[in-house]
């Protein structure tokens, strides 16, 4: 089916929509990463406060921290793949699995994602940006 628009206009529109979709995915992954980091820090705090409670509760908290650490590493991979490329994403995935050190790399990656969003004239806040706002 033929369109009334010239071919260059169609590709420019498609390119702009692809860029917005990439930025929307970046903002979504960043928001999930920030949320996961916040929950992880809350669980670490709860883990340190609950001294003297039954061992079963401590085990549940430890398993929750481990599951959240893996979740953070996965979101680091998705975010690094969007900001850099797949090889760097794999590196961030591996670094994200290391306790404590992974959080520093997650914060570094978050600041890079903020910079990319701000370069595209998108204002970011504490919890990133709402992906539907793009």
C-alpha positions as CSV (number, residue, x, y, z in Angstrom):
1,X,0.0,0.0,0.0
2,X,1.4,3.4,-1.0
3,X,1.7,6.3,1.4
4,X,1.3,10.0,0.6
5,X,4.4,10.8,2.5
6,X,7.8,10.7,0.9
7,X,10.0,7.7,1.9
8,X,12.4,9.9,3.9
9,X,9.6,11.2,6.1
10,X,8.3,7.7,6.8
11,X,11.8,6.5,7.9
12,X,12.3,9.7,10.0
13,X,9.0,9.1,11.8
14,X,9.8,5.4,12.4
15,X,13.3,6.4,13.6
16,X,11.8,8.9,16.1
17,X,9.3,6.3,17.3
18,X,12.1,3.8,17.7
19,X,14.1,6.3,19.7
20,X,11.2,7.1,22.0
21,X,10.6,3.3,22.5
22,X,14.3,2.9,23.4
23,X,14.1,5.8,25.9
24,X,10.9,4.4,27.3
25,X,12.5,1.0,27.9
26,X,15.6,2.7,29.4
27,X,13.4,4.7,31.8
28,X,11.4,1.6,32.8
29,X,14.5,-0.5,33.5
30,X,16.0,2.4,35.5
31,X,12.9,2.7,37.6
32,X,12.8,-1.0,38.4
33,X,16.5,-0.9,39.2
34,X,16.0,2.0,41.7
35,X,13.0,0.3,43.2
36,X,14.9,-3.0,43.6
37,X,17.9,-1.2,45.2
38,X,15.5,0.5,47.7
39,X,13.9,-2.7,48.7
40,X,17.3,-4.4,49.0
41,X,18.6,-1.7,51.3
42,X,15.4,-2.0,53.4
43,X,15.9,-5.8,53.6
44,X,19.5,-5.3,54.7
45,X,18.4,-2.9,57.4
46,X,15.7,-5.4,58.5
47,X,18.3,-8.2,58.5
48,X,20.6,-6.2,60.8
49,X,17.8,-5.1,63.1
50,X,16.3,-8.6,63.6
51,X,19.1,-10.0,65.8
52,X,17.8,-12.6,68.2
53,X,14.8,-13.6,66.2
54,X,14.2,-17.2,65.2
55,X,16.6,-18.7,62.6
56,X,13.8,-19.3,60.2
57,X,13.0,-15.6,59.9
58,X,16.6,-14.8,59.3
59,X,16.8,-17.5,56.6
60,X,13.7,-16.0,54.8
61,X,15.4,-12.6,55.0
62,X,18.6,-14.0,53.6
63,X,16.8,-15.7,50.7
64,X,14.9,-12.5,50.0
65,X,18.2,-10.6,49.9
66,X,19.7,-13.1,47.5
67,X,16.7,-13.1,45.2
68,X,16.7,-9.3,45.2
69,X,20.5,-9.3,44.4
70,X,19.8,-11.5,41.4
71,X,16.9,-9.2,40.3
72,X,19.2,-6.1,40.6
73,X,21.9,-7.9,38.5
74,X,19.3,-8.7,35.8
75,X,18.0,-5.1,35.7
76,X,21.7,-3.9,35.6
77,X,22.1,-6.1,32.5
78,X,19.0,-4.7,30.8
79,X,20.0,-1.1,31.6
80,X,23.7,-1.5,30.6
81,X,22.6,-3.2,27.3
82,X,20.5,-0.1,26.6
83,X,23.1,2.5,27.7
84,X,26.2,0.7,26.4
85,X,26.1,-2.6,24.5
86,X,25.5,-6.3,25.2
87,X,29.1,-7.1,26.2
88,X,29.1,-4.4,28.9
89,X,25.7,-5.6,30.0
90,X,27.1,-9.1,30.7
91,X,30.0,-7.5,32.6
92,X,27.5,-5.5,34.7
93,X,25.4,-8.7,35.2
94,X,28.4,-10.5,36.7
95,X,29.4,-7.5,38.8
96,X,25.8,-7.1,40.0
97,X,25.9,-10.6,41.6
98,X,28.7,-9.5,44.0
99,X,27.2,-8.3,47.2
100,X,27.8,-4.7,48.2
101,X,30.2,-4.0,45.3
102,X,27.3,-4.7,42.9
103,X,25.4,-1.8,44.5
104,X,28.1,0.6,43.7
105,X,28.1,-0.4,40.1
106,X,24.3,-0.2,40.1
107,X,24.4,3.4,41.3
108,X,27.1,4.1,38.7
109,X,24.9,2.6,35.9
110,X,21.9,4.6,37.3
111,X,23.8,7.9,37.0
112,X,24.8,7.0,33.4
113,X,21.1,6.3,32.6
114,X,20.2,9.6,34.1
115,X,22.8,11.3,31.9
116,X,21.4,9.6,28.8
117,X,17.8,10.6,29.6
118,X,18.9,14.2,30.4
119,X,20.8,14.4,27.1
120,X,17.4,13.7,25.4
121,X,15.8,16.6,27.3
122,X,14.0,14.3,29.8
123,X,13.9,15.5,33.4
124,X,14.6,12.8,36.0
125,X,13.8,12.6,39.7
126,X,14.6,10.4,42.6
127,X,12.9,7.4,41.1
128,X,13.7,8.1,37.5
129,X,10.9,9.0,35.2
130,X,7.5,7.5,34.5
131,X,8.0,5.7,31.2
132,X,4.5,6.8,30.0
133,X,5.7,10.4,30.2
134,X,8.1,9.9,27.2
